[in-house]
Amino acid sequence: MATFRHEIEATIPALRRYARALTRDADLADDLVQDTLVRALRSEHLFHGGDIRVWMYTILANLNRNRLRALSRRPTMTPIDDGDAAEAAPEAGGRDIERALATLVDEQRHVLLLVVLEGLSYREVAEIQGVPIGTVMSRLARARSQIKTFLEGGRPALRRVK
């Protein structure tokens, strides 16, 4: 039991880094990590070996998904700042990675963060997301392409859907 708790404790910095990248809010990220740790410690009996890091990322991703679902049911209130109009164009801020990440859909951003920020393998990301490896590779390629286009000041190409 002490080993299990020690292994969980070792994942905390990576969980916090990933949660902050997902939520873009330090307080919200800390709450998400705390909920993840509580869920993991309560569910110790459900862990049957393997990579504890992948298990912890899976719990965090599921909790974040549940949080986003709950938020989507509520109307959002966004304050309007004086500088919002000037920040709308990519040329105004130059190479702003944070805004480039914000343009990605959630699935692409999550895969990109897990691979690039956390250094997980495609197989580990596929396990965390519950999708095939090919889907992970596709999402990652699209995310990289869209960020490159954004940083170069271009607009992403529109796809025709029938």
C-alpha positions as CSV (number, residue, x, y, z in Angstrom):
1,M,0.0,0.0,0.0
2,A,2.8,2.4,0.8
3,T,4.4,1.7,-2.6
4,F,1.1,2.4,-4.4
5,R,0.8,5.8,-2.6
6,H,4.5,6.6,-3.3
7,E,4.0,5.9,-7.0
8,I,0.8,8.1,-7.1
9,E,2.8,10.9,-5.3
10,A,5.5,10.7,-8.0
11,T,2.9,11.4,-10.7
12,I,1.6,14.6,-9.1
13,P,4.0,17.1,-10.9
14,A,3.1,15.6,-14.4
15,L,-0.6,15.6,-13.5
16,R,-0.5,19.2,-12.5
17,R,1.4,20.2,-15.7
18,Y,-1.1,18.4,-17.9
19,A,-4.1,19.7,-16.0
20,R,-2.9,23.3,-16.2
21,A,-2.4,22.9,-20.0
22,L,-5.9,21.4,-20.3
23,T,-7.8,24.0,-18.2
24,R,-5.6,27.1,-18.7
25,D,-6.4,27.9,-15.1
26,A,-4.1,27.1,-12.2
27,D,-6.8,26.9,-9.5
28,L,-9.1,24.8,-11.6
29,A,-6.1,22.5,-12.6
30,D,-5.2,22.0,-8.9
31,D,-8.8,21.1,-8.1
32,L,-8.8,18.6,-11.0
33,V,-5.6,17.0,-9.8
34,Q,-6.9,16.8,-6.3
35,D,-10.1,15.1,-7.5
36,T,-7.9,12.7,-9.5
37,L,-5.8,11.8,-6.5
38,V,-8.9,11.3,-4.3
39,R,-10.5,9.1,-7.0
40,A,-7.2,7.1,-7.4
41,L,-6.7,6.5,-3.7
42,R,-10.4,5.5,-3.2
43,S,-10.1,3.1,-6.2
44,E,-6.8,1.5,-5.3
45,H,-8.5,-1.9,-5.4
46,L,-9.3,-1.3,-9.1
47,F,-5.7,-0.9,-10.2
48,H,-4.4,-4.3,-11.3
49,G,-0.9,-3.4,-12.3
50,G,0.6,-1.8,-15.3
51,D,1.8,1.8,-15.7
52,I,0.3,3.8,-12.9
53,R,1.0,7.0,-14.8
54,V,-1.3,6.0,-17.7
55,W,-4.0,5.0,-15.1
56,M,-3.7,8.4,-13.4
57,Y,-3.9,10.3,-16.8
58,T,-7.0,8.3,-17.7
59,I,-8.7,9.3,-14.4
60,L,-7.7,12.9,-14.9
61,A,-8.9,12.9,-18.6
62,N,-12.2,11.3,-17.6
63,L,-12.8,13.9,-14.8
64,N,-12.0,16.7,-17.1
65,R,-14.4,15.3,-19.7
66,N,-17.1,15.2,-17.1
67,R,-16.3,18.7,-16.0
68,L,-16.6,20.0,-19.6
69,R,-19.9,18.1,-20.1
70,A,-21.3,19.8,-17.0
71,L,-20.0,23.2,-18.2
72,S,-21.6,22.8,-21.6
73,R,-25.0,22.6,-20.0
74,R,-24.6,26.1,-18.5
75,P,-24.5,29.4,-20.3
76,T,-21.0,31.0,-20.4
77,M,-20.4,34.5,-19.4
78,T,-17.2,36.1,-20.9
79,P,-16.2,39.6,-19.9
80,I,-15.2,41.8,-22.8
81,D,-11.9,43.7,-22.3
82,D,-10.8,46.8,-24.2
83,G,-7.9,45.0,-25.8
84,D,-9.9,42.0,-27.2
85,A,-10.3,43.4,-30.7
86,A,-6.6,44.0,-31.1
87,E,-5.8,40.5,-30.0
88,A,-8.1,38.8,-32.4
89,A,-5.7,38.8,-35.4
90,P,-2.7,36.4,-35.2
91,E,-0.4,39.1,-36.4
92,A,-1.1,41.3,-33.3
93,G,0.6,38.9,-31.0
94,G,3.1,37.2,-33.3
95,R,3.9,33.6,-32.5
96,D,1.5,33.0,-29.6
97,I,1.4,29.3,-28.8
98,E,-1.3,29.7,-26.3
99,R,-3.7,31.2,-28.8
100,A,-2.7,28.6,-31.3
101,L,-3.6,25.8,-28.9
102,A,-6.9,27.5,-28.2
103,T,-7.8,27.1,-31.8
104,L,-7.6,23.4,-31.6
105,V,-10.6,21.2,-30.9
106,D,-10.4,19.5,-27.5
107,E,-9.5,16.0,-28.8
108,Q,-6.6,17.4,-30.8
109,R,-5.3,19.6,-28.0
110,H,-5.4,16.8,-25.5
111,V,-3.5,14.4,-27.7
112,L,-0.9,17.1,-28.6
113,L,-0.4,18.0,-24.9
114,L,0.0,14.3,-23.9
115,V,2.5,13.6,-26.6
116,V,4.5,16.8,-26.7
117,L,4.2,18.1,-23.1
118,E,4.1,14.8,-21.2
119,G,6.2,12.7,-23.6
120,L,3.8,9.8,-23.7
121,S,3.9,7.2,-26.5
122,Y,1.1,7.0,-29.0
123,R,0.0,3.7,-27.4
124,E,-0.2,5.3,-23.9
125,V,-2.2,8.2,-25.3
126,A,-4.5,5.8,-27.1
127,E,-5.1,3.9,-23.9
128,I,-5.8,7.1,-22.0
129,Q,-8.2,8.5,-24.6
130,G,-9.8,5.1,-25.3
131,V,-9.3,5.3,-29.1
132,P,-7.2,3.4,-31.6
133,I,-3.5,4.4,-32.2
134,G,-4.4,5.5,-35.7
135,T,-6.9,8.0,-34.3
136,V,-4.2,9.4,-32.0
137,M,-1.8,9.8,-35.0
138,S,-4.5,11.5,-37.1
139,R,-5.4,13.9,-34.3
140,L,-1.8,14.7,-33.6
141,A,-1.0,15.4,-37.3
142,R,-4.1,17.6,-37.7
143,A,-3.2,19.5,-34.5
144,R,0.4,20.1,-35.6
145,S,-0.7,21.2,-39.1
146,Q,-3.3,23.6,-37.6
147,I,-0.8,25.1,-35.2
148,K,1.8,25.5,-38.0
149,T,-0.8,27.3,-40.1
150,F,-1.8,29.6,-37.3
151,L,1.8,30.5,-36.4
152,E,2.6,31.3,-40.0
153,G,-0.4,33.7,-40.1
154,G,-2.5,31.7,-42.4
155,R,-6.0,30.4,-42.1
156,P,-6.8,26.7,-41.8
157,A,-8.3,25.3,-45.0
158,L,-12.0,24.5,-44.9
159,R,-13.1,21.1,-45.7
160,R,-16.2,20.4,-47.8
161,V,-18.7,18.2,-46.0
162,K,-21.5,16.6,-48.0
